[in-house]
Amino acid sequence: MLVRNNSKQEVIDKIASLLEDIEFGTLQITIHDSQVTQIEKSEKYRFAFNKGNEETQGKKK
């Protein structure tokens, strides 16, 4: 998506919006000639891995 003629406030608002929506991951901001030219968002989804079944979880053997 190409967005033209963004004001500084629009860029700040976009970055803030992306930060609010991400739980784990990164935002990469690319700057050319003191202007933000690109923002990349990478998200990670983490899943808990539990050994055994629910009956044995938390119980010592």
N, C-alpha and C positions, 0 to 999 in steps of 0.2 A: 504494500500500500504506500503510495507516494503522497506525502502531504506537503503542500507548498506554503510559503509565507507564514510560518508559525511565529507568533510573538514569544518572547521569553517566558511570559506567564503560561502560555499554552504548553510549552515544553516542560516547565516545572509541574504543571497540573498532570500531564501525562506520566511523568516519572513518579509522582506521588500516587497516582491511581494504580500503576503497575506494582509499586511497593506494597500497597494495601492488599492486593490480590495474591501475593506470592507468600507461601509458607516456608518452602525450602527451595533454594535455587540462586540464580545470579541475574543481575541486570548489567549489561555492558553498554556503556554510552560512548559513542564515537564522535569525536570533535575534529572539525577541519576549519582552519582560519578563525578560531575562537567561536565557532558556531556548532551546536549539536546537529549532526547530520544523520545519525542513526541510533536507535535503541534496540538492543536484542535482549529478549527474556528467555531464560532457560529454567524450567521447573523440574524439581525432583519429587517423586512420590515415594514415600517410605512406608513399608509394611512391616509389622511386627511378626517375628517368626518365633513360635512357641513350640518347644519339643514336648511330646506327650499329649495326652488328652486333657480335657477340662477337669476330670476327676483327680488327676495327679498334680495339677499345677498348684504351686505354693505349699505342697506337702513334702516333708523330708522323708527319705526312705531309710 
